[in-house]
Amino acid sequence: MDLKEAYNLVEKSESFISFRENESSYYLVHAFLTKEHSKPGEWEFGFYNKQSDKIVVFESSPVKRLPEQEVFKKEGDVKPINIDETAISYDEAMQITEHIRREKYSSDQIAKYIVILQYIHKQVWNITLISTAFSIINIRIDSMTGEVISSNKSSISDLGLKQA
């Protein structure tokens, strides 16, 4: 399902309308999707509250509100995103990602995609590919221009080394 179509489903749902009436200080901070190569995923939308420093996530299909939870962040407030101001669609971002993968990481067979539209210095598509060999490829794309901000590859085994 298209990002904007999924977001519209959430916005029009009874649970979201009720949430908005009671919790007006929450604002959209991410759109999240995981998908395996042959299976499309479903969008989730995260709404952040500065005062409580908590996030509420809505699943899109079927629309369901998940319990409030701690937010994963480095420091400070989480910046809002605006889906309507996203010039590069999910499909376009995936085409750019596939082009980069073929050009730089062609030997990797991708098992899973993790896609996040979020604010990191600017609104970006933050796309992580996990290969069958447990490599992690991360590609960040400016959601307004389509410019590739960064692309890198690491191994899942490197994750433990970075935290030690």
N, C-alpha and C positions, 0 to 999 in steps of 0.2 A: 504494500500500500504506500502511496506517495506521502511524503512528510506532511505537507499542508493538509491533505485529505485526512490523515490520521489526527492531526492537531485539531481540525475542525470537529471531528467526531468527539474528541475529548471535551472541547469547549461547549458543545451542545448537549452534553450528557447531564442528567439530573444530579449525579454525584459531584460533578465539577461546578455546576451552577450553585449548588448548595455550599460547596467549599468556598467559592468566591464571595458569596454573601456573608459568610462567617469569618473568613480569613483573607481580607482584602490586602494585607501587607505582604503576601507572598507574590513573587514574580518569577517568570520563566527563566531558567538558567541553563538548561540543557535539553537536547533531544537525543535519545540513545537507542541504538539498534544493534543487536547481535544477530548474525546469520551464518549458517553453515553454507558451504559452497552450493549445495543443491536445494537448500530449504530457506525460503525467505523468512525473515524475522518480523517481529511486531515492534512498533515504536513505543517508547516510554518517554514521558516528559517530566522533568524535575522542576519544582517550584521552591524557591528559597525564601526564608524569613530572616532578615537581619537581626531582629530583636532576640529571637530564640536560637539563632544560628543552627537551624534545622531545615531539613528538606522533606518535601512530600512529593512522591512520584505517582503519576497516573499512567497505567497501562492503556493502550489504545484499542485492543481487540481481544476480548470485549473490554469496554472501558471499566476500569477498576482502580480505586484509590488504595494505595499501599500505606501502611502506618508511617507516621513521621519518624525520621531517623537522623542520625548524626550526618553531617556533611563532610565529604572528603575534599580537603583543600589544604593549601600550605599556610596562608595567613591572610587576614583582612576579610573583606566582604567578597562574596561571589558576585560577579558582574552579570547583568541581564543579557539575554539574547533577544533578537526580534526575527522571528521566522519570516515575516512579510518583507523584511529587508535582505533576505538571502537571495542574491542574484544567481548563484551557482546552485542548481538543484542537486538533490541526492544522486540522481542518475548521472549528472555531469561530473560530480565529485568522484563517483565510482569509475567513470570512464578515464578521468585523469589518473586515478589510483592505478587502474589496470595498465595504463600507458607507462607509468613509472615502474610498476612491477615488471613488465616485459622488458623494459629498457635496462634496469639496474639489477633486478632480482629474478631473472627468468628461470633459474634453476629451482626456485622454491615452488612447491605445490602447496596451495593455500587450503587450509582446512576450515578456518573460521575468520570472520570479519567482525570487528567491533567498531562501530561508527558512532561518533559523538559530534553534535553541533554544539559548540560552547565558545565562551569568551576566554581567550588566552592572549592577552595584549591587544587582541581584536577578535572579531567573531570568525571562527575557523571550523572547518571540517577536520576533526582529529580522527584519523582512520588507522586502526591497528589490524594488521594481518598476522595470523598465527599459522605457520607452515606445519606440514606433516612431520618435519624434522625438528620441530619445536624452536624454530627461529621466530623472532618478533620483528616485523617490519612496521614502522610508524611513519605515516605521511600526514603532514598538516597542510591544508589548502585554505587560502583566503576565501571566505564564503561570498565575498562581493566581487572579486576580480578573477578568481580561479588560479591565482599565482600559487605555485608550490613554495611554501615557506620553508619546509624541511622534509627530509626523508632520511631514515637511517634504519639499520638492521642490527639486531643483537640476538643473543641466545637466551632462552628462558633460564639457563643455568647461570647467566651473568646477573640476574636479578638478585640472587642471594649475596653475591659478592659486593654489590653496590650498597647493601644495607649493613654489611658487617663493619 
